[in-house]
Amino acid sequence: MNESINYKELYTEIITRQVVILGSRLAITKAKSISSLVVSESGQVIDYQGDPQKILNDLISVYVSIFGTIVLESIKPIVENFSENNNITIKI
């Protein structure tokens, strides 16, 4: 796993995209439900602890649990942007 990836920025962009789709209250509440993430009231990821790939999949999973795999279509471009020349995968 490439540590040059700014995972806080990646997670924040995913949350921001979901705020547009789901609304801020639901999107941020769901992100905050992941114990390994520290998320501000505005939806910015302040910190995380643990395996970044697992956290990514956990974050995506909480949004998929709401709307199903259609949510992946809004998240894939973000992950692809961050995964150029890196090894980031979505496992749902």
N, C-alpha and C positions, 0 to 999 in steps of 0.2 A: 504494500500500500504506500502510495506516495505522500509523504508528510508535507509536501509543498502546497497541497490543496488547502485552501482556507475553508475548512468545514463550517465554521461559524457563519461565514458569508453564504455558503451553499444552503445551510439549513434556514437562514434568514430569508433568502430568496424564495425558497419553497413555501415558507409560512406566508410571506408577502403575497405570493400568487394565490394562495388559498384564501387570504383575506378578501381578495377581489371576488372570488367565486362564492365563498361561504359566509362572508361577513367577518368583521374583526373579532367579535366576541367568541363565536364558535371556533374559528380557525386558531386563535391564540389559546383558548381554553384547551383545545385538543393537543396543541404543541406542549403546553405546560403539563399535560398529563404524563408526559414521558419523563420519568424520574432522572434520567441521565442528562437532561437538558435544563439549562437555566435560561428562561425566556422573559424578557421585559414585558411590561403592559402594552407596549407598542408593537410587540412581535419580533423584536430583535433578539437573536441568540447571544447571550452574554458569555456563556461558558457551556462546556459539556465535559462529561467524564465517561470514559470507556472506549470501546471500539467504535471508531467513526462510521464504519460501514454498517454495523448493527444499528447504530443510532439513526442513520439515514433510512434504513429499511423500517425501523420502528416508526419514524416520523411519517413516512409514506403510508404505512399500514393504518395509522389512525385516520388519515384522510380517505383512504380506500374504504375503510369501514363505514363511512358516511354515505358515499356516492358510488361505491364500487370501483371497478377498474377504469372507468371513464376518467377518473381523476389523474390516472397515469399520463394521459395525453397532455395535461397541463404541466406535469412535472418533468416529463422526459426531456424537453428542450433545455431546461435548466441543468439537469444532471449531465446531459451531453455537452453543454457548454463548459462545465467544470471538469469533465472527464477527458477532454482532448489530451492525448498523450499520457493519460493516467488510467488507472484501473478502478473505475467506480462502476458498480453494477447495482441494478435494482432487483431485489429478490422478494417478491410478494407471493 
